[in-house]
Amino acid sequence: MSILIISITIFLAVFLGLSAVLLWLSRSKDPVERRLQSVRTEAPGRRRAPGETPADIPDNLITLDQASYSSLRADLTHAGVRGRYSVQWYWVFRFLLGAILGYACFYLCERLEMSAAREFLVIAFGAVIGFMTPFLWVKSRVNRRRDEIRRAIPNVLDLIIVCVEAGLSLNAAVQRIAKEMRHTYKDLATELNILNQEIFLGISRADAFRNLALRTGVDELRSLATVLMQSDRLGTSVAEVLRVQADTIRTKRRQRAMETAQKMPVKLLFPLILFILPELLVVILGPAAIQLLRTLAQTSR
């Protein structure tokens, strides 16, 4: 019982200390950032630089730009996890889940009275599983979210084309479609709402579409942002550009589906050889082998 109390005390002390350190690190600002913040406040009439995020932007609108682009924050943003302290909470959750599963394995080993070597292996395995589970969840969420957005882009572009040809501006059409599609295509509608709010806060439309591509990590949206920027620069028809882009995305999706279908026979080859073919041979040749053994046994007598 004393070992259990000591273990709980050590666990709580380590967890609270780690949380306090991460919270302090997340709230402390770099001196250069503090100086830039003071310059922004001293010059309220200054023109915002391209790609710069406003200082008063809400937490749920924290976006990616070239200055704050990092691998972990990009993965969390692509998974739909946003916030000023999302990276810190991500590490806290990984360490916390690893400690909880490790302690659960320790408690189970004590109840089962395992040897020291087995107990160490089980505890290490549980801690590693707990530590890696959030990482695997983020990767899975990123892939699933990208697939959902890719499937939704052509249909959403068609609706935007209808709205633009009816007389609405591109921003008004995007806002209308995001409102109408919030239940059908939830992820893409959320990203379009963020795009509209960024434009409302003063970010240029080119930078807003570039941030949309960075937030999702979808190549189709990156090419769409590039095409829209060129359309604004050259003065071409937005509806025609969106129509061509929708057709291109559908063609790429069809080609991707055909590529996946061509890969299926190769992927099915190894499961067929390793798991299905041996059982099939046993079912087909098993009765004949049994009958052959019985015949040989009778003739030997």
C-alpha positions in Angstrom: 0.0 0.0 0.0 2.9 2.4 0.8 4.4 1.7 -2.7 1.0 2.7 -4.3 0.9 6.0 -2.3 4.5 6.8 -3.2 3.9 6.1 -6.9 0.8 8.3 -7.0 2.6 11.1 -5.2 5.5 10.9 -7.7 3.2 10.8 -10.6 1.2 13.9 -9.5 4.4 15.8 -8.7 5.9 15.1 -12.1 2.7 15.8 -14.0 2.0 19.1 -12.2 5.6 20.3 -12.6 5.7 19.5 -16.3 2.3 21.2 -16.8 3.5 24.3 -15.0 6.8 24.5 -17.0 5.0 24.1 -20.3 2.4 26.7 -19.4 5.1 29.1 -18.4 7.0 28.5 -21.6 3.8 29.0 -23.7 3.0 32.3 -22.0 6.5 33.8 -22.2 7.2 35.8 -25.4 10.3 36.3 -27.3 11.9 39.8 -26.8 11.8 40.4 -30.5 8.1 39.5 -30.6 7.4 41.9 -27.7 9.2 44.6 -29.5 7.3 44.0 -32.7 4.1 44.0 -30.7 4.9 47.4 -29.2 5.7 48.8 -32.7 2.3 47.6 -33.9 0.6 49.3 -31.0 2.6 52.5 -31.5 1.6 52.7 -35.2 -2.1 51.9 -35.5 -2.4 53.4 -39.0 0.4 51.2 -40.4 -0.4 49.1 -43.5 -0.4 45.4 -42.7 2.3 43.5 -44.4 1.3 40.6 -46.7 0.7 37.4 -44.8 0.8 39.1 -41.4 -1.8 37.9 -38.9 -3.6 40.6 -37.0 -2.8 40.8 -33.3 -6.4 40.7 -32.2 -7.4 37.6 -34.1 -9.3 35.1 -32.0 -7.8 31.8 -30.9 -9.9 29.7 -33.2 -8.6 31.7 -36.2 -4.9 31.1 -35.6 -3.6 30.2 -39.0 -0.4 29.2 -40.7 1.9 31.6 -42.6 5.4 31.4 -43.8 6.8 32.9 -40.6 5.1 30.6 -38.1 5.1 27.4 -40.2 6.4 24.4 -38.3 6.0 20.7 -38.7 4.0 20.0 -35.5 1.8 23.0 -35.7 1.2 22.2 -39.4 0.1 18.7 -38.5 -2.2 19.9 -35.7 -3.7 22.6 -38.0 -4.2 20.1 -40.8 -6.0 17.8 -38.3 -8.3 20.7 -37.3 -6.7 21.4 -33.9 -6.1 25.1 -33.5 -5.2 27.4 -30.7 -2.4 29.5 -29.4 -1.2 26.7 -27.1 -2.2 23.7 -29.1 1.4 22.4 -29.4 2.0 22.7 -25.7 -1.3 20.9 -24.8 -0.4 18.3 -27.4 2.8 17.4 -25.6 1.1 17.6 -22.2 -1.5 15.1 -23.4 1.2 12.7 -24.8 3.2 12.7 -21.6 0.0 12.4 -19.5 -1.4 9.5 -21.5 2.0 7.7 -21.5 2.2 8.1 -17.7 -1.3 6.9 -17.1 -0.9 3.8 -19.2 2.5 3.1 -17.7 1.1 3.4 -14.2 -1.9 1.2 -15.1 0.5 -1.5 -16.4 2.5 -1.1 -13.2 -0.6 -1.6 -11.1 -1.6 -4.6 -13.2 1.9 -6.2 -12.8 1.8 -5.7 -9.1 -1.6 -7.5 -8.9 -0.4 -10.4 -11.1 3.0 -10.6 -9.2 5.1 -10.7 -12.3 8.9 -10.9 -12.3 11.0 -7.7 -12.5 12.0 -8.2 -16.1 8.5 -8.8 -17.3 7.2 -6.0 -15.2 9.7 -3.6 -16.8 8.8 -4.7 -20.3 5.0 -4.4 -19.7 5.4 -0.9 -18.2 7.6 0.3 -21.0 5.2 -1.1 -23.6 2.2 0.6 -22.0 4.1 3.9 -21.7 5.2 3.8 -25.3 1.7 3.0 -26.5 0.2 5.9 -24.5 2.9 8.3 -25.7 2.5 7.3 -29.4 -1.4 7.2 -29.5 -1.9 11.0 -29.9 0.7 11.0 -32.6 -1.0 8.2 -34.5 -4.4 9.9 -34.0 -3.1 13.2 -35.5 -1.7 11.4 -38.5 -4.9 9.5 -39.1 -7.0 12.6 -38.6 -4.9 14.5 -41.1 -5.3 11.9 -43.8 -9.1 11.5 -43.2 -9.7 15.3 -43.2 -7.7 15.8 -46.4 -9.7 13.1 -48.2 -13.0 14.6 -47.1 -11.9 18.1 -48.3 -10.7 16.7 -51.6 -14.0 15.0 -52.2 -15.9 18.2 -51.3 -13.9 20.7 -53.4 -15.4 20.1 -56.9 -19.0 20.3 -55.7 -18.3 23.4 -53.6 -16.6 25.0 -56.6 -19.7 24.3 -58.8 -21.9 26.0 -56.3 -19.6 29.0 -56.1 -19.7 29.2 -59.9 -23.5 29.3 -59.8 -23.4 32.1 -57.2 -20.8 34.1 -59.1 -22.6 33.8 -62.4 -25.8 35.0 -60.6 -24.1 38.3 -59.7 -22.5 37.7 -56.3 -18.9 38.6 -55.6 -16.4 35.9 -54.9 -16.3 36.7 -51.2 -20.1 36.8 -50.9 -20.4 33.5 -52.8 -17.8 31.8 -50.5 -19.7 33.1 -47.5 -23.0 31.9 -48.8 -21.7 28.4 -49.7 -20.0 28.0 -46.4 -23.2 28.8 -44.6 -25.2 26.4 -46.8 -22.7 23.5 -46.7 -21.9 23.6 -42.9 -23.7 20.2 -42.4 -22.9 18.5 -45.7 -19.1 19.4 -45.9 -18.3 20.3 -42.4 -14.5 20.5 -42.6 -14.4 22.6 -45.8 -17.2 24.8 -44.6 -15.3 25.6 -41.4 -12.2 26.5 -43.4 -14.2 28.7 -45.7 -15.7 30.5 -42.7 -12.2 31.1 -41.4 -11.2 32.5 -44.8 -14.1 34.9 -44.8 -13.3 36.1 -41.3 -9.7 36.7 -42.3 -10.8 38.8 -45.2 -13.1 40.7 -42.9 -10.2 41.4 -40.5 -8.2 43.0 -43.2 -6.1 40.2 -44.8 -5.9 40.4 -48.6 -7.8 37.7 -50.5 -4.6 36.3 -52.0 -3.1 35.8 -48.5 -6.4 34.4 -47.2 -6.5 31.8 -49.9 -2.8 31.0 -49.3 -3.5 30.5 -45.6 -6.4 28.3 -46.5 -4.0 26.0 -48.5 -1.5 26.0 -45.6 -4.2 25.2 -43.0 -5.5 22.2 -45.0 -2.4 20.9 -46.7 -4.4 20.0 -49.8 -2.6 20.5 -53.1 -5.8 21.3 -54.9 -6.5 24.3 -52.7 -2.9 25.5 -53.1 -3.3 25.4 -56.9 -6.7 27.1 -56.6 -5.1 29.9 -54.5 -2.4 30.4 -57.2 -5.0 30.4 -60.0 -7.2 33.0 -58.2 -4.2 35.3 -57.5 -3.3 35.1 -61.2 -7.0 35.8 -62.1 -7.0 38.9 -59.9 -3.8 40.1 -61.4 -4.8 39.5 -65.1 -8.4 40.5 -64.7 -9.9 37.2 -66.2 -13.3 35.8 -65.4 -13.4 34.2 -62.0 -16.3 31.9 -62.9 -14.4 30.5 -65.9 -11.3 30.0 -63.8 -13.3 28.1 -61.1 -15.0 25.9 -63.8 -11.6 24.9 -65.3 -10.2 24.2 -61.8 -13.2 22.1 -60.9 -12.8 20.0 -64.0 -9.1 19.6 -63.3 -9.7 18.4 -59.8 -12.3 15.9 -61.0 -9.9 14.6 -63.5 -7.2 14.2 -60.9 -9.6 12.4 -58.6 -10.5 10.1 -61.4 -6.9 9.4 -62.1 -6.2 8.8 -58.4 -9.0 6.3 -58.3 -7.7 4.5 -61.3 -4.2 4.4 -59.8 -5.6 2.9 -56.6 -7.5 0.3 -58.6 -4.4 -0.7 -60.5 -2.5 -1.2 -57.3 -5.2 -3.5 -55.8 -4.1 -6.8 -57.5 -0.5 -6.3 -56.2 -1.7 -5.5 -52.7 -4.0 -8.6 -52.7 -1.3 -10.9 -53.9 0.5 -11.3 -50.6 -2.7 -11.9 -48.4 -3.9 -14.5 -51.0 -0.6 -16.4 -50.9 0.0 -16.2 -47.1 -3.5 -16.6 -45.7 -6.0 -17.9 -48.3 -4.0 -20.3 -50.5 -2.8 -22.6 -47.7 -6.3 -23.0 -46.3 -7.6 -23.7 -49.8 -5.0 -26.4 -50.4 -5.9 -28.0 -47.1 -9.6 -28.0 -48.0 -9.0 -29.4 -51.5 -6.2 -31.9 -50.8 -7.0 -32.8 -47.2 -9.7 -35.4 -48.0 -7.6 -36.9 -50.8 -4.6 -37.2 -48.5 -6.7 -38.8 -45.7 -8.1 -41.3 -48.2 -4.6 -42.0 -49.6 -3.2 -42.7 -46.1 -6.1 -45.1 -45.3 -5.6 -46.9 -48.6 -1.9 -47.3 -47.9 -2.5 -48.5 -44.4 -5.0 -51.2 -45.6 -2.6 -52.4 -48.4 0.3 -52.6 -45.9 -1.7 -55.1 -43.8 
